[in-house]
Amino acid sequence: MADFIWPDGARCAVMLTCDFDSESLWFSEDATAHRKPSILSQGTYGPKRGVYKMLDVFRDFEVPASFYVPGWTAEQHTAAIEAILKNGHEVGHHGHMHKWIDPANYEEEVEEMDKGLEALKRTVGVVPKGYRAPAGTSSDRTLELVRDRGFLYNSGFLDDYVPYRHTLADGSEGPIELPFHWQLDDSALSLYIIQEQSTILTNDHIFQVWKEEFDALYEWGGLANYTLHPQISGRPARNMLLRRIVEYMRSKEDVWFATGTEVAEAFAAGTARPAA
Ligand SMILES: [Zn+2]
């Protein structure tokens, strides 16, 4: 028996999420990257080409997606964010300069949060309901900040495969969590960084990893929370891989494709809930 009840009798839920780092991925942890245009250009591929290739896939299969966008990306690549919104997808928060959260520097964490909120509002008029921290980072105060800034949900923990609600240290109610795992993350399987010299895997290998995880979540009634990046899954072969996995999941009965906000709202309303 499945562990979780999903709306309309669905067996499992799929979130196709995209962390739209663009160049910010490369300069967030390297203070001199601003002066390294060829290094930054790996990120430039996202707003220049990749995001549009991903939007094509989502349109062809009529599936919604959630894009988590750093404020800096929204400022520098506003037209790309407008295209995302025009296609009916969700835009959520992903920091401002994509700085990794440092528990020893709460001031910077708050600044990244508020600058990101301000930039999304100013550039594309979005007040995001979902927060995903850069690179899966957090501090012991992140969840409180996410709740206090009015977010409905957080997506950055790895301690479950179904949604749940956080309880904060003082016992009060925190945001809803939509957990993820690196196994369904294209950067874990396919982000090549010259300093790390990682192996470039075939599409067949990655498809197998993703399919096996999806098949298990389909059996267990879980949330398949794919974490994609336009600078990766918008590349030629990887875009074909995205098309292939979405086509596979689309071919299965009773799969609920939803945005993060839709999943969190269903959880809040009780239509998505643990099986009794
Ligand atoms: Zn990111």
Boltz pocket constraint, residues with backbone or C-beta under 6 A from the ligand:
constraints:
  - pocket:
      binder: B
      contacts: [[A, 19], [A, 20], [A, 21], [A, 25], [A, 94], [A, 98], [A, 133], [A, 134], [A, 135]]
      max_distance: 6.0
